[in-house]
Amino acid sequence: MLSPQDRLREINNLFLRKTFQVNYRRVEQYLFEQFDILSYSERSFSRDINTLKELLQERYPSLEEEQGELIRFSRSTFSFYYVRQDISAFPSFSEKELNQIASMIDLNQHLFTDGVGKGIVNKLRAIILENNLSNYHEILAWPSIQLIKDGERAGSDLIKPILEAIAAKNYLLFSYQSLSKSARHKTYQGIPLMIKEYNNGWYTGWYVLIQEVKEHERWVKTDINSLRLFALDRMENLQVVNSKYQLRFAPDFYPPNYFKNMLGILRNNLTNPEIKTEKVSVCLNSDNWLLEYLTKYPLHPSQQIDVRDGSNRMIHITWHIEINVELESFLMRYANDLEVLNPENLRKQIKEKLEQALSMYQ
């Protein structure tokens, strides 16, 4: 049995459904079908509409002053409607429900990597704060909190079948096209091992780490440097197939290690199967703003910061890391703040790129 408050929430949610016509007959039918409510009178419906008007007035006083009643009746559709689609008499979740969800995620941080769980908790707390703001302030024409926009390229519709394939040790068949202009669709098959979320500029979305398999193989030996990473939003015609392959894992095989020794997600392991970490060293002035930033937010867990001269002016920073396009992009981005010392081939490469960029301004 619905309480009066829960019934109001249900009717509020019906207003937010664009295709639902909110009138007495439709609401009565909905409450009967969903909650077995046999006696919902037209007088009760009228009281509920008036109560929702009052709640909207409390949440959006300036909007009502500007536009009048926030619930209106349309004679053409014979139904009530909210004057704006972005208003609600209640938050989508109650503060208690949001706090419960945030607490559950906070208690299960082991299910997340790279601080993702803490980020979700912070977003939920921010939603609670913004919902509470509406009790004390007039509605704004802009959001008071702007969160990172997640999932636009995520291919999230593929997450469920891929997770199920990982659990069942099945393999995937799919077509894929990289972002290169000359790239063509290719067909791949492989055993998925883990899904990774990544958000850093261009490389935003969901990725799946796969051990490729060949048609004639039965036993598949897994190796970190033989794994491939695919963006879910570029996978097409995905099929999950009952596996005919048996995986052989080395004792130290741990798929997250694929990302361990690099910045970002893009590895050169396919063109260089024996890829190894290198000692990358840079120097910068002790009064450079970037030093404080790197001290607070290390670029990589291997980062070390040392003073290398008697004046304490020049600071050396080293990382033991694989050299990839994201590291090079970082070094180019802050080329005005730091100098690459070694390895020599990386220093030469950065120098050539800077000279090439300078030549465009001659």
N, C-alpha and C positions, 0 to 999 in steps of 0.2 A: 504494500500500500504506500503510495506516494504521500509525503508530507506536503503541506501547502507551499513550503519553501522550495522543495524539490520540483513540485509541479510548475512553479514559476520559472525555475531554471530550464525545464523542458520546453516550455512555451517560448522562452527567450531564445533557445537554440533553434526552434522552428522559425523564428523571425530571421535568423542568420542563414537559413537555407533558402537560396534564391528561388528555387522551384516550388517551394511549399507556400500555398495560399493560406494565410492565417485568418480563419473565420471560425465561428462556433462549431459548425458541423464538421469541418476538417479536424479541428483540435479534439473534439469529442471522439471522433473515430480513431484518431491517433492514440489517445489515452486508453481507449478500450482495447485496441489491438496490442499495444506495447505493455500495458500495465494492468489489464483486466479491470479497469475502472468502469463500473456499470452506471453510476449515477453522477454525471457531471452536467450541471444545469447551465442554462444560458446566463442566469444571474451570476453564477460562480465565474463564468468566463468573463463577464463584464467587470467583476471585481478584480480579476487577475490582470486584465488589460490596464485598469486604472492604477493598480499597484506597480506594474511595470513602468507606467508613465512617471510615477513618483520616483522610482529608483533611477530612471534615466535622468530625471531632473536633478537628483542629488549628485549624480556622477558628472553631468555635463551642464551646469547652470548657465554658463555663458552661451553655449550652443542653443539652449532653449530660449534664452533672451533674444538671440539673433533670429531664430527660425520659428519660434513658437513651439507647439506640442511636438514631441519627437516621435510619437506614434500617431499615424494618420490613417484614415479610412479611404479606400479607393472604391468609388461606385462602379467603375468599369470592370474591376476584377472581383468586387464584393469581398474584399479582404483588407485586413490591417497591414501596415508596413512601417519599418523604421525609416526615418527621413534620410539616414546615411547608412551605408553598408559597413562602415568601420566603427560603429558604436554597439554597445552591448550593456544590458542591465546588470550583467555579472561578468567577471573574468571567465575565460574558457575553462580554467581550472580554479578551484578555490585556493586560497592561500595555504590552507592545511594540506590539500592534495599536492600542490607544487612542492611544499616543504618535505612531504613524505617521499616524493620522487627524488628530490635532490639528496635527501639523507640516504636513500637506498643506493644511489650511484656513488655517493661519498664512501659508503661502507664497502663497496665492491670495486675499489680502484684497481685491483689486480686484473680486472677484465679489460682494462684500457691501457694504452701505451702512450708515451710522450706527453703525459699530462692532459690527455683528451678528456678523461673523466672529470678532472678538476675544472676544465673549461666548460663542460656541460653543466656542472653544478653552479658555476658562476653565472651562466646564462639564465638558469632557472631562478636563481636569487635575484637577478636583474629584472626578470619578468615580474616577480612578486613586488619588487620595489616600484616598478612602473605602474602596475595595477593599483597599488596603494596611493600613488600620486593623484590619481583621478578623484580621490575622496577629498582632496584639499585644494586642488588647483583647477582652474578652468582648462578646457580642452585646448591643446596647442595645434597649430597647423603643421607641425613637424614632430618626429619622434624624439622623446627626451633621452632615450638610450638607443644607440645604433649598434647592433651586434653583427659579427662577421656573417656574411651571406653564404651559407653552406649549401652544397648539394646541387647547384645549378648544372654542373657537368658531371654529377656523381654516378650516373647510371645506376641509381639506387634500386631500380626494378630488378636488377640482376643479383642483388646481394643475397636474397633468400635462397634461390636455387644454387648459387655457388657455395654458400655456407653449408647447405645440405650435402653438396657433393664433397666438400672437405671432410665432413663428419663421416660420410659413408665410404670415403676413399674411392669415389667414382671419378671418371675422367670427363673432360669437357671437349666438345667439338664446337668451333666457332670461326667466323671470318673476322678479319681485322685489317684496318687501314691506318697507317701512321700518318702524322701530320705533314710529312714531306710532300711537296707538289708532285713529284714523280712517283709517289707511292701508289701501289695498287692493292686491292683487297687480296689477302692471302688466307688460306685455311690452315688452322692450327688445331692440334689436339694435345692435351696434357692434363696432368693431375694437379688440381689446385691445392695449395698448401696453406695459404693465409691471405686475408684481405687487409690492406693498409689504407688508411685515410691520410691524405696529405694536403696541406694548404700552404702554398708559398708562391704567390703570383700566378705565373702561367700554368704551373703544374698542380692545379687544384682539382680534387676529386677523389674517387675511390680507385684503388689498384689491386689487382690480384697477382700473387706470386705463384708461378706455375713451373712444374717440372715437365718439360716436353717429353712426349713419348712417340715412338715410331710404330707403324702398323705391325711389323713382324716381331717386335719385342714382346717378351712376357715378363722377364725380371728387369726392373728398372733400378739402377743405382743412382741415388740422389747425391748431389754435390752442390754446395752453395754457389760456386762459380758457373754452374751450368743452368741455373734457374733463370727464368725470364719474367719480366714485369709487364703487365698489360693494363691499360686504362679501361675501366668498365664502360665508359661512355663511347668507346670506339669499337666495342665488341658487338657483333651482329650475328643473328641466326644461332644463338646459343642453344646447344643441346647437352643435356646431362645423360651420360651413358653408363650403365652398369659396368664396373671395371673388370677387364680381363688381365690387368697388369698387377704384378706384385712389387711393392716398393722394398728396396733394401736400403736401410738407413745406416750410415756410419755412426759409431757411438757418440760422436760430438756434433752430429747434425742437428742444427737448430735454425729454422728458417728466418727468424728475426735477425740473425747475424748477417743476412744479406745486406742490411742497411747499417750495420754496426760501424764500419770504417769509412764512412763518407758523409758528405754534406748533401742532404736532400735524398732523392730516390733514384737518380739516373746513374747507373753503373756502366762501365765499359767491359763488363765481364764476358760478353759474347765475342767481341773482337780481340779481347786479351784475357783468355781463360786463366792465366796465371797471375792475374792482377794482384798487386800487393800495395800496402800502404807505403807512403813516402814521408820523409820529414820535410814539411813545408815551413819555412821561416820567413817572417816579415819584420820590419822595424818601423817605428813611428815615434814622434816626439812625445815626451811625457805630459805635455800640456794639450795634446790633441784630444778632442772630445770623444773620438772613437775608442780610445784606451779605456775610458770609464765605462763605455757601453759594453765592450768586450769583457771587461772585468766582471760586470754584473750579469751579462748574458753570454757565456762562452760559446764560441762558434761550434765546438766539438768537445766531447768529454776528455780528449787527450790534450787539450790546450794547456800550455805552460807560458807564464809571463816572467821575463827576467830583465834585470838592469845590466847593461853590458859596457858601460863606460863610467869613468870616475865622476863625471859631472851629473850623473843620474838623469840626463836629458834624453838619451836614446833608449827606448824600450824594445826588446826583442820578444816576439810571440811565435811560438812553434806549435804545430799540430802534426800528429802522425795520422795521416789521412790519405785516402785514394784521391787522385786528381781527376775531377770530372767537370762537366760544363757548369754546374752550379757553383763549385769553388772558384772557377775562372771568372764567372759572372760577378761573384762577390768581390774578388780582387780588382776587377775592372771598375766596378761601381765605386770603390773607395780608393782608386789609384791616386787621387789627390791627397790622401791622408796617410797612406802607408806605402812602403817599398818592399817588393818581393826580393828576398836575398837568395833563397835556394828552394828547390833544386834549380840548377842552372838552366835546364831546358824549359822549365815553367817561367823563369825570369825572362828568358829570351822571347818566349811566346807572348807574354804580357807586353813586353817592350814593343814587339812588332805590331801588335794590335793597337797600341797607343799611337805609334808612328803612322799607321794606316788611318786612324781616326783623325789625327792632326792634319794629314795631307788633304783631307776633305775640306778643310777650312783655309787652305792656302789660296 
